[in-house]
Amino acid sequence: MLEPARPLLDALYDGVVAADRDGIVVYVNRANQRITGLSAEEVVGRPVRDVVPGSHLLDVLATGRELVGVRTRVRDREVISNIVPIFHDGRLVGAVSVFRDITEVLALSRQLEEARNTIDLLRSATSPGPLAEGEVLIGRNPLAQRAFAAARKAARVDLPVLIEGESGTGKEVMARYIHRLSPRRDGPFIPVNCAAIPPSLLESELFGHEEGAFTGARRGGRAGLFEMADGGTLFLDEIGDLELGLQAKLLRALESGEIRRVGGTRTRKVQVRIISATNRNLYDLVRQKQFREDLYYRLRVIRIVIPPLRERREDLMLFLEHARDRACRRLGRPPVRFSRQALRALLAYPFPGNMRELQNLVEQAVVMDEDGTIDLDDLPPEVFAQENGSGLELRFPLGFPTLAEVERALLEAGLRRFATRSELAAHLGVGRATLYRKLAQYGLDQPGRS
């Protein structure tokens, strides 16, 4: 059937297998032996089903229809086949499969995918992230200054750090800051959110897996985040959400400096600094038996607490201006300003989402602005509602107050409410010099406020 074409077929790089209508192999070319490891003597004359179980050649012989681009596994090789029926005088007399070994191509494709994943991970590790350092590591608040000082000290020693703070306070920014000041600054910074990955997958993400470790495991295995962070810093965000079983494995890795991939038997040495963060009270979790006490003390060798934005009111004006200017630069917008009403509303707003909410809120306002002035209608409804209900409580003696009594009561209420005179001046819509003069007029110029 194929005698005249034998020299040409033997010269092909692709493998060729021909079978008669009964499914018996009648011909294989030289490339077939290279790809499958089976010689012509081992194959010719045998049923296709014995040589290649599950071969689609039999499907073509049964239907008389060609199959194109069929992926098949032959021994330990991955091949892609085009299979055509052969007719003579209108009768089906056999079929021919021309196939190409794509094992190396698939391996290269997987390596390329791994490389892309690693590049994406490292790009996120070395990028400034959603919040620039200056947006959290600035300000005069004493609690914040204490946290900054602790971070600088932590950077000088290669010990685990636990960062505590509410969501949005900038825990990852603080972790990056420590990494960039540390001797590991030239190594990778690998962040992972323990609450964002299902527990069933988190172990293989952290420690990697070997081939065949579980259904869907990558062929050839995969390195975990511990290995990717070797020589650098692994940032474990939301560490309080780690399940107890994984806590034990993390503790073992911290104590031994070794990890074992899922499904593997060989241990691997890693040199990784751990910085963890949580918005939960880990000590309460320890008392509730939801977090291992030994792991807790292993992680919190150095403890840093970032205060929420509501406890940093004296820095709020600085943060708003910084976020506004940064948003303008990022969006390519000319500089904008806050109207008095918008600024009053923003200074009175509690920002429950902390720095992340402030950043997003100001950026949204810059986008909504059309005339170079951010006004109340450029702000989200929750801030506008806060402004509508943000009046100061005034206290008067009995009887109808004089204008001077109203003014003095307004200033006293403002001093009780706002941490700094700058905030009070902005809320009242007057300049600082005017405010200072009025405070002095009523004997309210207290020392220690600015």
Helices and strands as residue ranges (DSSP letters): G 3-5, H 6-10, E 15-20, E 25-28, H 30-36, H 40-43, H 48-51, H 57-63, E 67-74, E 77-88, E 91-101, H 103-126, G 133-135, H 142-155, E 161-164, H 171-181, E 189-193, H 199-207, H 225-228, E 233-237, G 239-241, H 244-256, E 258-260, E 267-269, E 273-278, H 282-287, H 293-299, E 302-305, G 309-311, G 313-315, H 316-331, E 337-338, H 340-348, H 354-368, E 373-374, G 376-378, H 381-388, H 403-417, H 421-428, H 432-441
